[in-house]
Amino acid sequence: MTVKDQNYLSLNRLPVLLRGAWFGLNRVFRKRLCELGITTTQYTALRCLHENKGLNQNSLANLMSTNKNNSSALIKRLYAQGLILKEAIPSDRRNFTLNLTEKGKVTFLQAEKIASNLQREVMGVLPDNSEPRFISILEKCTESISGLE
């Protein structure tokens, strides 16, 4: 096989490899989060709310790259689990800000440990000191893909 053939095969495998890595990582993460009673999507919402105090529903949906209907259902579940507070905005009674409850903060921090441990395990297969470069490459891929829209 020539170098040209190898490059062609490698380039055409990128979507398959990224998809496989994403689904595999998500599957393992989902299993590990079960003990906390949250999903990967709920973890993402808790992380967004932990990092950005007082978001409204639209801002959360944008950060999570989802739509208003999905974020509405997600917010209802998080609220029912006692993980978030919804606080009305006096100037706009139809709108509200979202914040983590104490239970939500504890749950997020526990989930964050699970996420960090999983990341360490996955990155452990890379050669020494290559994690920053790997992350940089993934960021460049993400930026490149975003520019294609």
N, C-alpha and C positions, 0 to 999 in steps of 0.2 A: 504494500500500500504506500502510495506516495505521500509526501508532506501535504500536498494540495488536497488529496483525498481525506487525510486525517483532519485537516482544518475544516473541510466541508462537513464531515461527520460530527465534529466537536461543536460547530456552530449550530447545526440542526438539532443537537441534543440539548442545548441550553434550556429551552422551555420545559422539556421533559424533566431535566435534572432539577431545575428550580421548583417545579410543581411537586416532584417527588420529595424534595427536601422540605418544602413547606407543609405538605400533607403529613409527612412522617413526624415532623416536629410538633405540629398541631395535635396529632393523635396522642403522642406521648404526653404533651402538656395537659391535654384534656383529661387523660386518665389520672394524672397526678393532682390536678385541681379538684377532682371528685371529693377528696377528703374534706375540702373546705366548703363544698356545696355550691360552687360557682362554675361557670363555663368560661371558655377562653374569651368569648365576647364580653362577658361580664368583667373579667379581669382587665381587659382593655379599657372598658368604661371606668372602672375604679382607678386605673392608672392615670387616665386623662383627668379625672376629677381630683386626684391627689396632686398632680402637677399643675393644675389650672383651677384655682379656687373660684367658686361662684359662676361656673359656666351655665348658660341656658341650654335648652334642648337643641336648638339649631346649631350652636357652637359645638356641642358634644357630637352631634351627628356629623358635622364637617370634619372634626378631628378624627373621627372613626371611619370616615369615608363611607358613610351609610346614609340612608334617607330618613325623613321625619317619621314615617310609619314604623320602621324598624327601631329607631331610637325611642319612640314612644312606648312600644312594648317592652323594650329593655329597661327603661326607666321605671315602668310599673312593677316589673319583677324585682329590681334592685330595691325599690321603695318597700314592697311587700316583705322582702327579706330583712328589712331594717338596716340596710347598708348605706342608704342615702337619705338626705333631707331635701324636701322641696320647699323653697321659701318664696312666697309671692313677692313680686316687685310692685311696690305701692303705686308707681306711675303707670303700670300696665298689668292689670289683674289677670289677664290671660297668659302672661308670661311669668316664669319663675326661675330662680337660680337653683343650682344643684350643688350640694356639698356632701362629703362623706360624714356619716355618723361615727361615733367611737368604734362601734362594731365594724363599720365599713373600713375604717383606718386599720384596725387590727387584721381584718381579713385580707386587705390589700398587702400589708407588710408580710403576712404569712405566704401569700401567693407570690410576692416578689422574691422571697427566698427560694421558693420552688423554681421560679423562672431563672434565677441566677445560677442555681445548681444545675439545671438542665443546660443552660448556656455553657457552663464550664465543662460539662460532660461532652457536649457536641464539639466545642472548640478544642477539647483535649486530643482529638484525632489529627489536628493540624500540626505541622512542624513547629518547633519552639519559636516563640516571638513572631509568629505570622498572623496572629489574630488582628492586630491593628490594620495590617495590609488587606486582609480578607474583608474586614468591615468597610474599609475605604472602597474596595472594589464593588461591594454590594451597594454602597451609597451611590457610586457613579452609575451603576446599572439602573438603579431606581430613578435617578435624575434623568438619565437618557430616555427611559421609558416614559416618564412624565412629559418630556418634551415632544413625544410622538403623538400626544392626544390632540 
